[in-house]
Amino acid sequence: EYTTEGGRETRTNDSAPHWGGARITSGGSGCSSGFIVKNSAGTRFAVTAAHCGSLNSTWTSGSYTFGKMTQRGPFPAYDMALLSGQSYGSYIWMGNSSGTRTQTGAAANPAVGSTYCTSGATTNENCGKKVNNLSASFCDASGCTYSLASYTGGSNTSGGDSGGPLVLKSGSKVYPRGIHIARAGSTMYAEKWSTISSHFGVTAVTS
């Protein structure tokens, strides 16, 4: 698909309506969008990780404005944020660095023993991630984030994948389970869907 303004639309050049799994940048910081949610008024937002940027930071994807970080944290207790101010669709970028448009299905929490995929700006679609804990903690110099899903397997995630979705891939759809936020060695961590939905008061957009 060609656009007149910004060239070919891809995971790294995501035009409106914006999707999850896109490469987003603010200043020198690069992260990924998670998936699209809406509040009780129907306003849509893209979820990402709070550690990616500061409140009111402006984010772009390639040549397109992606949104402003209008809700954030409080970090590090909650490593999640909402981007708003643009139009947001109901798809997630999967596949390689160009990306494949994939419809979003219903969101739910991950399950221990089940296997999922992340989809981010750096390692793209990255599957084989088996969840082993739903009450894990991740701590670094910024402090600790609790009640996380932890998982191992597949390729290690890398810088820039933060904020991207953790999804169940089934049939022609992907089903959000959380957003990827961190890695320590071969263990990776995500904020769970239940935490995101209750903390921000949102539901997942599926159409």
HELIX and SHEET records of a PDB file:
HELIX    1   1 ALA A   50  CYS A   52  5                                   3    
HELIX    2   2 TRP A  193  PHE A  200  1                                   8    
SHEET    1   A 2 TYR A   2  THR A   3  0                                        
SHEET    2   A 2 GLY A   7  ARG A   8 -1                                        
SHEET    1   B 9 HIS A  18  GLY A  20  0                                        
SHEET    2   B 9 TYR A  88  MET A  94  1                                        
SHEET    3   B 9 THR A 100  THR A 104 -1                                        
SHEET    4   B 9 LYS A 173  ALA A 184  1                                        
SHEET    5   B 9 PRO A 165  SER A 170 -1                                        
SHEET    6   B 9 THR A 115  GLY A 120 -1                                        
SHEET    7   B 9 ASN A 124  ASP A 140 -1                                        
SHEET    8   B 9 GLY A 143  THR A 152 -1                                        
SHEET    9   B 9 THR A 187  LYS A 192 -1                                        
SHEET    1   C 2 ARG A  23  SER A  26  0                                        
SHEET    2   C 2 SER A  29  SER A  32 -1                                        
SHEET    1   D 6 THR A  58  SER A  61  0                                        
SHEET    2   D 6 TYR A  64  ARG A  72 -1                                        
SHEET    3   D 6 ALA A  81  SER A  84 -1                                        
SHEET    4   D 6 ARG A  44  THR A  48 -1                                        
SHEET    5   D 6 ILE A  36  LYS A  38 -1                                        
SHEET    6   D 6 THR A 203  ALA A 204 -1                                        
END                                                                             
